[in-house]
Structure formats: C-alpha cells, structure tokens
Amino acid sequence: MIATSVAYDLVFLIHIIAAVATVIVLVTMRFAGVTVARGANAATQARRFPERRNWAARVVHVLPVTGLIMSLSGDNSVSLSRPWVGVGLLCYVAAAGHLEARALPQERVMAATIARDGVASIEQGRKFVRSMDVLLALIAVALISMVVQF
C-alpha cells in the first residue's frame, strides 16, 4: 500500500515518526525511573522528574489516529479486518489506559515527592520502572505485529 498516494504516504510517515517518538519517550522515562531506583541524588532526581505535565508521553495517542486513517483509506491489505490491525488497536488501548491511569500518575507523585522531600524512595522508582516495562512490552507487541503482519 505504500507509495500509492502522497496523502497515504504522509500519514504513514507521521505514523512511523509517532511510533519512534513514543519508544524514545518511554525509554527515556524508564531510564529516569532507573535513576531513582538506584538511589540517585536529589539534584539528579529533580532534573529527571520536574513538576510539570508530561505532554511528550502523549505522542502515543497519534498512533491510533494515523493507523485508522490508513486502514480506512487503504486497500484490503490494511483493512480493519486484518488481525494485525486489531492487535495494534488492542495494544494501543491497553498502553494508553496504562499510561494515563498508572504511569503518568506515578510520575506526578514521584515529581511531587521529589519537590517536597528532595528525593523519592527507591521502591517508588522500582514501581515506576515496572510500570514503564509494561508500557514498553505493549508497544513492542504492537510493533512486532505491524512489522510481521501475520
């Protein structure tokens, strides 16, 4: 389906850029959690967890929009009836739910704790890293299904 129309290719390009950006942001967030889990000093923790909204993590929400545009405007090879499209949508729903209900609230709590007490606990860091591992696993399943297209 690639290279059949300029509009489709632009949406595909945006989809790929959003996927790469999502992985980069989630890996960066995980490494920030690892610094807390390893007992980093107050200055390092404050740099890694500023008290502000994490808008970068929400780039994941671009993926279903561009994916659905491609599925709805493409031919049968990318239709919603394909199992890998369903896997991608299911992974997105799970990842977005986990991100918004678990990971980002944990991040905000850690940032508030660091701002108030200077450092977050090692256990908070470990919990956050586990949460990020779940997100990265969900994104990996979606990525593998998109590449393999069973």
CORVENKA-V559479 format. One record per helix or strand of 3 or more residues. SS is the DSSP state (alpha for helix, beta for strand). FROM is the first residue (numbers start at 1). TO is the last residue. If there is no record, write none. Layout:
BEGIN
ss: <SS	SS>
from: <FROM	FROM>
to: <TO	TO>
END
This chain:
BEGIN
ss: <alpha	alpha	alpha	alpha	alpha	alpha>
from: <6	42	56	76	83	122>
to: <37	48	73	78	117	148>
END
